[in-house]
Amino acid sequence: MISFINSSRLSNLEFESAVENIFMHTGIAKSDAGTKVEYVDSLSDIRRGGIFIVRDEKMYAGIIEKIEIRGKYFLPNRIEANGSNSLFLSKGDALILSFDIISFVLSAMYNKFQFEEKKNYFKYQKFRRYPFSEYLLTDFASELKEIVLKKNSLFAERIEMKESYFLPTFDFDRVRYFKKRKDILYPFLSLIFKNKIASEYLKIRKNQKSDPWDRLNEINEIAEKNNLSAVYFVFAEKKDIFTNRYSLAESKRIINNLPLDSESGVHLTYESGRKKDKIKREIKRFSSIKKGALYSRFHYLFPVNKEIAETLKEMKIEADFSVGMRGKIGFSNGFSKPYRLISGGPLEFPASFMDSAMVSEKKNENYPPEIIAEEIKNTSGVMTTIFHPSSLDRNTFCEYDGMLEEMISLSKINGMKNMCIKDMAEEFSGYPVLKGEGNILCLDKSCKTDIRLYCKEGIKMLKPDENFKI
């Protein structure tokens, strides 16, 4: 049983946002009656007998000066340890975590890592093949548990999750290849200027009756065949800085023809990430064709920062799907599991595979989709994938052939479970909380699983709403 105390200058909102993710990802039970870990501004704030984390201003800004490699994760800006391999250092009878895990989690949440040395930048890029944040948090929890048990204090943890999950998502960036403007202009361009794009368009126009980018029915058939629940993202704006999109009526058509066990969300434009009012406008427009927008993704995977997280929370978005890498497969910020973007706000489901990134990676010798999927399985994470339905057209996107099948195959090989997004969000939302009254501890009934409680009598299994006498 652990509680984190903020005695630093960091705002309580940011502190609680980081701490909530630490509890969610480690499964440590929270309790005010347990061991206290205090977050302080400097080493001079350390007091006898306590456990402390010292704030690192550079780590808070996302700046990583030093990387100490620890297998599949690294320690950022570690305090000199005098040869010790432990994550915790001794100062008299006090213990200090050798790096600022609070600032690290905040920087990971908002994808703001930056490097003063090129060698550290390249080291970090290699780590993005692994869910390094998950491994770091696991070792932190393991050492903290050992410290608490050595003090003969109570410690409680959620029973380790064994399942891993597959969550396919589909971005409807484009739904029409055939357009009247092209029908009028392209014959002229092909005949007079021998334009290859125009000539190819005319060839496809002649040979295909239906629009090659309108693949909703095919996507639905694939989902049904593989018994998959998915999330579909559609635009609520007709135009963005990249190109013309499609009408709100087209978005409504897509939503109305989705499988019953799947969900839709708003595909926010790239430029809306810089304007809070534009985010709100697009969410409201989406809500006009589907009551209540619960899920969002920024186009081009615009990076989510604290201000965006606050706006999504204000608009009652329950889960966002904007974090991922455009040119690589893997773990953008080291998380394989969903995390809370801001305390009380939406979950973020980071994407590990995107079709365009897979195409880009296949051109390199080092293309490790099996390793990425296995890492998700090993950390009981969620393999969130991004696929664009128009990519099913072999005429205009020949390089993408087989991408969707590869994603689905990876999930099957690794025995990943698929469920609707509402159930999955609930699965990853909570962490065990023990409440004390006098000498009685009670596990909060919102806890979804039994917990393992270490006490003087040994190890006890505690069910939700059960009491334990200290």
QUISUL-V370139 format. One record per backbone hydrogen bond with DSSP energy under -1.0 kcal/mol. NH is the residue of the N-H (numbers start at 1). CO is the residue of the C=O. If there is no record, write none. Layout:
nh: (NH;NH)
co: (CO;CO)
This chain:
nh: (2;3;5;7;15;16;17;18;19;20;21;22;23;24;25;26;27;29;30;31;34;35;37;38;39;40;45;46;50;52;53;55;60;61;62;63;64;68;70;73;75;77;79;84;89;91;94;95;96;97;98;101;104;105;106;107;108;109;110;111;112;114;121;122;123;124;125;126;127;129;130;132;134;135;136;137;138;139;140;141;142;143;144;145;146;147;148;149;150;151;152;153;155;157;158;159;165;166;167;169;170;171;172;173;183;184;185;186;189;190;191;192;193;195;199;200;201;202;203;204;205;206;207;208;214;215;219;220;221;222;223;224;225;226;227;228;231;232;233;234;240;245;251;252;253;254;255;256;257;258;262;263;265;266;267;268;268;273;274;275;279;280;281;282;283;284;285;286;287;289;290;296;297;299;301;309;310;311;312;313;314;315;316;317;318;319;320;321;330;331;339;341;345;347;348;349;351;352;353;355;358;359;360;361;362;364;367;372;373;374;375;376;377;378;379;380;381;382;383;384;385;386;387;391;392;393;397;400;401;403;406;407;408;409;410;411;412;413;414;415;416;417;424;425;426;427;428;434;435;437;440;441;442;443;444;447;451;452;453;454;455;458;460;462;465;466;468;470)
co: (29;35;37;39;11;12;13;14;15;16;17;18;19;20;21;22;23;156;432;2;31;1;3;51;5;53;42;43;47;95;38;40;56;57;59;58;114;75;73;70;68;66;98;81;96;94;91;50;89;52;87;99;100;101;102;103;104;105;106;108;107;62;117;118;119;120;121;122;123;126;127;130;334;131;132;133;134;135;136;137;138;139;140;141;142;143;144;145;146;147;149;148;454;452;27;450;381;417;383;385;231;387;233;171;179;180;181;182;185;186;187;188;189;189;195;196;197;198;199;200;201;202;203;204;211;213;215;216;217;218;219;220;221;222;224;223;168;263;170;265;243;238;247;248;249;250;251;252;254;255;259;230;232;295;234;266;297;270;271;272;275;276;277;278;279;280;281;282;283;286;286;319;266;268;298;305;306;307;308;309;310;311;313;312;294;294;347;296;352;128;348;346;342;318;339;320;323;384;384;386;354;355;356;357;358;361;365;368;369;370;371;372;373;374;375;377;376;336;165;382;167;353;169;388;389;390;393;397;398;400;402;403;404;405;406;407;408;409;410;412;411;164;420;421;422;423;424;30;442;440;437;468;435;466;433;444;462;157;460;155;458;455;453;451;443;463;441;439)
